[in-house]
């Protein structure tokens, strides 16, 4: 199974480099690592044997769409900064999608190094079981499914609507491997849980 890791780089930062490093350090290397950015990230890409894709677009959905169009893999793995991915992420994707051929994609567990981290992780798990998650969860999807769903809409900056469309399209998996997010993301996700998830009814693929 060939996995294309798509990393959107809105602006090169130390956090972005940490995300790229975590993807480059996978125990089962991705088939390709694509850094998609409006800036020149060729030096960063070269450092990690990745491919730089420059686009005039600056929004997250546009960067992810550009990466999906350039990808050659069987599976698209949207690895968005500042997440730090476990070294077993691509291995887990391959294992789960191979053992469960009817599944179309999925996302990972979240972990926060913060005083409220355990509570936030439990909340994220509860929301995931109710089919609420987003780009911060490391969404991955079979390339053929992404093509059937169509491009990510410009308004879907969180990825929540894309996740809901995935859930409506077919079965997904939820590997226990944990993505580590910075402490401030606890409040970001709590805000989404209160203001976005309860009011998103979209579950159509159109």
Secondary structure, 3 states (H helix, E strand, C coil): CCEEEEEEECCCCHHHHHHHHHHHCCCCCCCEEEEEECCCCHHHHHHCCCEEEECCCCCHHHHHHHHHHHCCCCEEEECCCCCECCCCHHHHHHHHHHHCCCCCEECCEEEECCCCHHHHHHHHHHHHHCCCCCHHHCCEEEHHHHHHHCCCCCCCCCCHHHHHHHHHHCCEECCCCEEEECCCHHHHHHHHHHHCHHHCCCCCCC
